[in-house]
Amino acid sequence: MAPDTGPPDAALGLTALEEQVRRDLGFLSYPFKPWLPERTVGGPYDVVIVGAGQAGISIAAGLKRDKVDNILVIDRASYGQEGPWVTFARMLTLRSPKYLTGPDWGVPSLTVRAWYEAQHGRAAWDAMEKIPNRMWQDYLLWLRRVLALPVENDCRLDEIAPDSDGFRLTVSRTGGTAEIAARKVVLCTGIEGAGRWHVPDRIRDALPKDRYDHASAPDIDFARFKGRRLAVLGAGASAFDQAATALEAGAASVHLFTRRHDLHKVQPYKHLEKAGFLRGFAALPDLWRWRFMDHILTLREPAPKETVERTARHPGFRLVTGAPWENLTLKEDGIRIGTPKGTFTADHVICGTGFVIDLSLRPELQILHPHIATWADRFPPPAGEENGMLAAYPYLGPGFEFQEREEGVMPCLRNLHLFTFGATLSQGFSGGGMNGLKFALPRLIDGIVCGLYGAEVERHYRELLDYRVEEFSMDSIEVV
Ligand SMILES: Cc1cc2nc3c(=O)[nH]c(=O)nc-3n(C[C@H](O)[C@H](O)[C@H](O)COP(=O)(O)OP(=O)(O)OC[C@H]3O[C@@H](n4cnc5c(N)ncnc54)[C@H](O)[C@@H]3O)c2cc1C
């Protein structure tokens, strides 16, 4: 191994890396031939990808590798504000280990490690525990640039309607609404993209909006909590991140409440980071997919060690277990929170209560969601294994495509693909996370490409029959 000569010149390093990327992609660009017609002006895109986060960027990169170039990626966020990483993610680093891959499509020069080492050197990579959020965002923006992906920011999808070409997307852009035609659509609108971030009704009903926030709110002003008493509901990673951020901002106290009698400490995802599960889960029979996810999604993910330590080191931090909120009242001197462990008083509440899966809550799916099959429609769990939360998950096909609740009523759904956490029960770790990207992305691209090719099979067959390019001429052959 070459001795590490210390941090390289970052710009030089990146320029050299980008040259390497061009070479690698050139080496890997077979098959070269385009197979889809050029886009006609105003004509439909072959694929519109909604969301330019890690999933959207990776999907666009994967489609381009298969010469699906007539694509558009849209994102309602402005440039550089896509996803949670520099908006509402309040951990200091990613929660996942730095060695996860996926958006690189197996090209070493496209990996986050290559990008990092090109700028900071091998020793710095070895020394880095986990990737800071900002850095992960910068890596995704680099991928987007070096792969020249067609992304339009400040473009929000408001509605998807069936159309002769496939779909008519109504979007809001700077300067007004517009319509985009697409043959296929991929929804990678975030971890909560098959539902909505969840604020318990009890809190919504009892408190005015300026006395509570959800952990996914990008504009929480933590300086407000200096010297104040904060209550955080939930004990997942995001709940702890809010608590730590508030304590670092000078909050006098933070009580973090969980219904559980003990803090959940086992991370099932770590056990499952194996090729067998990550590639094989999606092909399991319904019963086994149900059983695995019933266990995993009921157990939930604990906060990472560093997050718990970051929070617990503050003297003002208190964990309140076995404390579901039974009543909530706003008094002169604060918010009264009644629990089996007694009554607590806080000045503000932050909900670390995650999201719910419910397609009817998606504005863009108001026309289509009544026709989308969920697990409740397709899988009757054995007695004793019922799980209402799981039953709401969409029942997706092998290419992450939605299925019709009633055959023949909304056939266009086969051209609408979901790549958010909502895909987890059908497809395993995939959308809404990093650890499954490496295995899930190829299945999605297979589904999209097979769909596009199959939809024009007559044309492809005709082109085959019309193909007349001769391999050699008879001119130089003496024929008797
Ligand atoms: C705080 C936090 C920390 C996390 N940390 C980790 C971690 O460390 N490791 C891990 O594996 N996973 C983590 N996750 C889970 C997951 O990896 C992230 O949620 C990740 O952002 C998912 O990537 P994505 O591309 O699917 O969604 P996002 O990155 O959320 O991107 C979705 C994009 O869609 C856009 N969008 C949404 N709706 C519309 C619309 N109607 N029109 C146009 N654009 C739209 C949004 O603006 C957003 O930019 C974390 C999640 C959160 C919330």
PDBQT file of the ligand as one rigid body, heavy atoms in Angstrom, charges set to zero:
ROOT
HETATM    1  C1  LIG A 501     -33.027  13.160  10.596  1.00  0.00    +0.000 C 
HETATM    2  C2  LIG A 501     -32.779  11.923   9.778  1.00  0.00    +0.000 A 
HETATM    3  C3  LIG A 501     -31.555  11.288   9.868  1.00  0.00    +0.000 A 
HETATM    4  C4  LIG A 501     -31.330  10.117   9.135  1.00  0.00    +0.000 A 
HETATM    5  N1  LIG A 501     -30.122   9.510   9.244  1.00  0.00    +0.000 NA
HETATM    6  C5  LIG A 501     -29.906   8.387   8.539  1.00  0.00    +0.000 A 
HETATM    7  C6  LIG A 501     -28.646   7.730   8.605  1.00  0.00    +0.000 A 
HETATM    8  O1  LIG A 501     -27.733   8.176   9.263  1.00  0.00    +0.000 OA
HETATM    9  N2  LIG A 501     -28.485   6.586   7.892  1.00  0.00    +0.000 N 
HETATM   10  C7  LIG A 501     -29.494   6.060   7.109  1.00  0.00    +0.000 A 
HETATM   11  O2  LIG A 501     -29.306   5.019   6.493  1.00  0.00    +0.000 OA
HETATM   12  N3  LIG A 501     -30.685   6.672   7.014  1.00  0.00    +0.000 NA
HETATM   13  C8  LIG A 501     -30.903   7.804   7.706  1.00  0.00    +0.000 A 
HETATM   14  N4  LIG A 501     -32.104   8.416   7.592  1.00  0.00    +0.000 N 
HETATM   15  C9  LIG A 501     -33.134   7.796   6.740  1.00  0.00    +0.000 C 
HETATM   16  C10 LIG A 501     -32.940   8.123   5.245  1.00  0.00    +0.000 C 
HETATM   17  O3  LIG A 501     -31.681   7.731   4.808  1.00  0.00    +0.000 OA
HETATM   18  C11 LIG A 501     -33.148   9.570   4.963  1.00  0.00    +0.000 C 
HETATM   19  O4  LIG A 501     -34.468   9.879   5.237  1.00  0.00    +0.000 OA
HETATM   20  C12 LIG A 501     -32.828   9.967   3.522  1.00  0.00    +0.000 C 
HETATM   21  O5  LIG A 501     -32.937  11.357   3.436  1.00  0.00    +0.000 OA
HETATM   22  C13 LIG A 501     -33.752   9.288   2.529  1.00  0.00    +0.000 C 
HETATM   23  O6  LIG A 501     -33.339   9.714   1.252  1.00  0.00    +0.000 OA
HETATM   24  P1  LIG A 501     -34.427  10.021   0.147  1.00  0.00    +0.000 P 
HETATM   25  O7  LIG A 501     -33.708  10.474  -1.059  1.00  0.00    +0.000 OA
HETATM   26  O8  LIG A 501     -35.327   8.860   0.051  1.00  0.00    +0.000 OA
HETATM   27  O9  LIG A 501     -35.283  11.198   0.776  1.00  0.00    +0.000 OA
HETATM   28  P2  LIG A 501     -34.850  12.694   1.062  1.00  0.00    +0.000 P 
HETATM   29  O10 LIG A 501     -33.392  12.793   1.229  1.00  0.00    +0.000 OA
HETATM   30  O11 LIG A 501     -35.729  13.151   2.145  1.00  0.00    +0.000 OA
HETATM   31  O12 LIG A 501     -35.227  13.439  -0.288  1.00  0.00    +0.000 OA
HETATM   32  C14 LIG A 501     -36.559  13.545  -0.675  1.00  0.00    +0.000 C 
HETATM   33  C15 LIG A 501     -36.696  14.836  -1.448  1.00  0.00    +0.000 C 
HETATM   34  O13 LIG A 501     -38.017  14.871  -2.000  1.00  0.00    +0.000 OA
HETATM   35  C16 LIG A 501     -38.424  16.204  -2.049  1.00  0.00    +0.000 C 
HETATM   36  N5  LIG A 501     -39.882  16.210  -2.124  1.00  0.00    +0.000 N 
HETATM   37  C17 LIG A 501     -40.763  15.734  -1.217  1.00  0.00    +0.000 A 
HETATM   38  N6  LIG A 501     -42.035  15.913  -1.652  1.00  0.00    +0.000 NA
HETATM   39  C18 LIG A 501     -41.944  16.525  -2.855  1.00  0.00    +0.000 A 
HETATM   40  C19 LIG A 501     -42.893  16.985  -3.815  1.00  0.00    +0.000 A 
HETATM   41  N7  LIG A 501     -44.212  16.838  -3.622  1.00  0.00    +0.000 N 
HETATM   42  N8  LIG A 501     -42.448  17.582  -4.945  1.00  0.00    +0.000 NA
HETATM   43  C20 LIG A 501     -41.093  17.717  -5.171  1.00  0.00    +0.000 A 
HETATM   44  N9  LIG A 501     -40.137  17.308  -4.295  1.00  0.00    +0.000 NA
HETATM   45  C21 LIG A 501     -40.562  16.716  -3.172  1.00  0.00    +0.000 A 
HETATM   46  C22 LIG A 501     -37.891  16.815  -0.750  1.00  0.00    +0.000 C 
HETATM   47  O14 LIG A 501     -37.730  18.205  -0.883  1.00  0.00    +0.000 OA
HETATM   48  C23 LIG A 501     -36.546  16.088  -0.587  1.00  0.00    +0.000 C 
HETATM   49  O15 LIG A 501     -35.477  16.859  -1.067  1.00  0.00    +0.000 OA
HETATM   50  C24 LIG A 501     -32.349   9.590   8.304  1.00  0.00    +0.000 A 
HETATM   51  C25 LIG A 501     -33.584  10.246   8.205  1.00  0.00    +0.000 A 
HETATM   52  C26 LIG A 501     -33.794  11.407   8.930  1.00  0.00    +0.000 A 
HETATM   53  C27 LIG A 501     -35.123  12.092   8.790  1.00  0.00    +0.000 C 
ENDROOT
TORSDOF 0
